[in-house]
């Protein structure tokens, strides 16, 4: 019995002594474990921060991708607009160049018309003074208007001697200046033709056209004007310049207009 008690006492003392010897090592391990826990906690927190940063980066990346796509679309659109503007600019430059050419040509035409007008006015000054001939310049055209009686006897389409003389003088001016086409227009009043005249001319259409054609033939055959520059047409009484209800108005409407205009 005492031996057993002694054995128990000895075991107890051995355990106490063993515990005393292991306590520093346990505390060391416990401290290391606490450090590991702290490090693990820090690592977990850093991992969470990095996950948040990664999420933010992905959001930013997605936004940048959208921005990039938008900018690419804008670039394509602006490139297309730039190409269109370049083409439009080329067209505008060509049009401007054409307009400048037209303006220059118009200036030349106006100068030629002015020179021609002066020449005609000098050549036909007596007839102009007597109001038998009128010279009008408008819209890049020059009109030389003859009252019909100065060129034709009543009811006839043959140019009378006085008319031939005047047209010969005019033809000299027109032949020198070959930069204009020449349109001869015949006009009448609204008085119906007599039965005698209707045997030759069914109406004022035919009479006005015949007189215009006679002037064109004269310019070609006697005035030596290139026939490609000439054209003739009759308007009957459908383009009056005055009322047909007076003698003076009808006199003004019976006319031959020789129109100088730029070539097309």
BELWO-V618411 format. One line per field, one symbol per residue. burial: I if it has 16 or more other C-alpha atoms within 10 Angstrom, else O. A space follows every 50 residues. Layout:
BEGIN
burial: ???
END
This chain:
BEGIN
burial: OOOOOOOOOOOOOOOOOOOOOOOOOOOOOOOOOOOOOOOOOOOOOOOOOO OOOOOOOOOOOOOOOOOOOOOOOOOOOOOOOOOOOOOOOOOOOOOOOOOO OOOOOIOOIIOIIOOIIOIIIOIIOOOIOOOIIIIOOOOOIIIIIIIIII IIOOIIIIIOOOIIOIIIOIIIIIIOOOIIIIIIIIIIIIOOOOOOOOOO IOIIIIIIIIIIIIIIIIIIOOIOIOOOIIIIIIIIIOOIOOOIOOOOOI IIIIIIIIIIIIOO
END
